[in-house]
Structures are given as C-alpha cells and as structure tokens.
Amino acid sequence: MRIDELHKFSDGTLNDVRNALDDRLKGIRMQYLPSTIWGKGD
C-alpha cells in the first residue's frame, strides 16, 4: 500500500478510531487516577 493511499484511508476512519480510543482512555484516567492519588495519601 502506498503512503498516499494510507493517508486517504486514515483521514476519516483512523481519526475516528483514534478519537474514540482517546476518549475512552481519558474516561479511564478520570476514574482511576483520583482514587490512586487519594489512596497513597491515606
């Protein structure tokens, strides 16, 4: 596969996937980070 073909494919699809994964990771961080920070303080 050529670079420009990959770029055309990645414009929409890959960005959507990347954004979905990024949102999911942010959600996971928001759930777990505060509990680990407060857990160490106790």
C-alpha positions in Angstrom: 0.0 0.0 0.0 1.3 3.4 -0.9 1.7 6.3 1.5 -1.0 8.4 -0.2 -3.4 5.5 -0.2 -2.9 5.0 3.5 -3.2 8.8 4.1 -6.6 8.8 2.3 -7.8 5.9 4.4 -6.6 7.4 7.6 -8.1 10.8 7.1 -11.6 9.7 8.3 -11.6 6.2 9.7 -8.3 6.2 11.6 -9.1 9.6 13.2 -12.5 8.4 14.3 -10.9 5.3 15.9 -8.1 7.4 17.5 -10.6 9.8 18.9 -12.8 7.0 20.3 -9.8 5.4 21.9 -8.6 8.7 23.3 -12.0 9.5 24.8 -12.0 6.0 26.4 -8.6 6.4 27.8 -9.5 9.8 29.3 -12.5 8.3 30.9 -10.4 5.5 32.4 -7.9 8.0 33.7 -10.6 10.1 35.3 -12.0 7.0 37.1 -8.7 5.6 38.3 -6.2 8.5 38.8 -8.1 10.3 41.7 -8.5 7.1 43.6 -4.8 6.2 43.4 -3.8 9.7 44.4 -6.0 9.7 47.4 -5.2 6.1 48.2 -1.5 6.9 48.6 -2.3 9.8 50.9 -4.1 7.6 53.4 
